[in-house]
Amino acid sequence: PTPSSSCCLSCLRPSPPHRRPSSPAATLLRATMIGRILQKIPGGQNVQVFVGTVALVGLCAVPVFAKDTKAGHDLFSQEKPQAIVDSEIKLRKEYNSQSKQE
C-alpha cells in the first residue's frame, strides 16, 4: 500500500523479519544444561557461541597446563628426563677425567 491509499499507519510498518526454523542440533543444544547456561549470557547467538567455544577450548587445554609429571615423563614430551641428563653429565665427567689421566 502507498501512503496515500493506506488505511492507517500500521499498514506502513514493515513486517518483522522471517526467522529460519531451528536445526535439530540447535534444538537439542537448547534442551541441554550447557544450552541453558549459554542462553543466560547477555548478547546474541554469536556471543553465546563465542563464549561456549572459548570455554570448550579452555577445558581441553587444562590437562596440558596442569600436568603434574616431571619433564620428559609424559607421552608426547620432547624433553629428556632429568635422570638421563644427569647420567650423561656423569659419563662426560668420567670420560674427561680418563682422557686427562692418559
Buried (B, 14 or more C-beta within 10 A) or exposed (E): EEEEEEEEEEEEEEEEEEEEEEEEEEEEBEEEEEBEEBEEEEEEEEEBBEBBEEEEEEEEEEEEEEEEEEEBEEEEEEEEEEEEEEEEEEEEEEEEEEEEEE
